Every structure is written in C-alpha cells, then in structure tokens.
C-alpha cells in the first residue's frame, strides 16, 4: 500500500521544522564556513561546533530546567536559546566573541506569567512582566504589572545596572538566569513598595 503524498509532505515539513528549531547551521564566526549549534535534551546541554575551533565540539554545563518546549532561534549575529520554566520564560542570546573565539551570552530576556490573564485581561495575556539585561553594558530594564487592591496597574519602568561575569556557552547553565530572576524580583518588589 502506497503512502499518500500529503502524508509524506507533512512528514518532511515537520521533520524540517523540528530540526530548524533544535539545530542551527550557519557561519557564526565570520570565516565563511558553516558552524553548528544544537540542543541535546538527553544530556540537557547546548552543543556548539565552530569551524574556527577546528570543528571541536564544545558543550554548555547542564541545563537542569530544560523544558520540553525549548527551542533555538536564528538571529542576525548569533542565536537565541529559549526555555520556558514553570511561571517564567527565558530567552538567552549568544553571539560570537572574536577575542575569546567562543560563543558569548550577551543578553537575557525574561517573561513572568504570575498574574491571571483570564481575570485581568489582555494587558497580561503575553505575561505580567518583561525584563532584559544587556550583559555587555550591564543595563537592565523591567516593565511589570501589579495587582493592588484587586486592580491591575502598570508599574513605572525600572532601569538599573546589574553586573554578571562574562559567560560563554561552555560556562552557561540555567543558574545564570535563575540568578537574574532573583535580582529581577528584588527590583520588582522594591518598585511595588515605592508605589503603594
């Protein structure tokens, strides 16, 4: 019995789609040779192969909170590793650092999902708070909603400075974004106190 053409095409589409989000092949290091980054959910790690590193495979530290829906996204200067965990989602952006010859974590973005979107409406349907840090400049920005006296309100934008050590793919784990989350929450709680 022959397999219908539409079934074959769907299989090819979904295979290609899963590969495109779990693995990226492109020139990260600027030598016009293909490099590779991929997620290994069995090892709970990111793996990277750079042509400028003689195609030696390097790996991140263990990412213990590796979620089922994790994905890679191509960016103009590198890639993003996106990982949702519980009531928070994290986007970790990497770029090639020519000085060290490694993929460097340059930005972390975080989304909170701790306010009931069904009760408080469209303002929080994509998350009740968003924050980001540029790890090169140490500049932090946070935009959060708060529920005060059973009413939703937007807190003033938080601009601050947070310093983290330089992190490369080989020294990356989810520990850095949980530390980032802790610092975000401290700033958020302070902003709430100042506006109550």
Protein Blocks (a to p, Z undefined) as FASTA:
>chain_A
ZZdfklmmmmmmmmmmmmmmmoccddfkonopacdddddfklopacdddfkloopacddd
ddfklcfkbccdddfklccddddehjaccdddddddfknopacdfbdcdddfkbcfklno
jmlmnojbdcdddfklopacddddddeehiacdddddddddddddddfklgcfklmmmmm
mmmmmmmmmmmmmmZZ
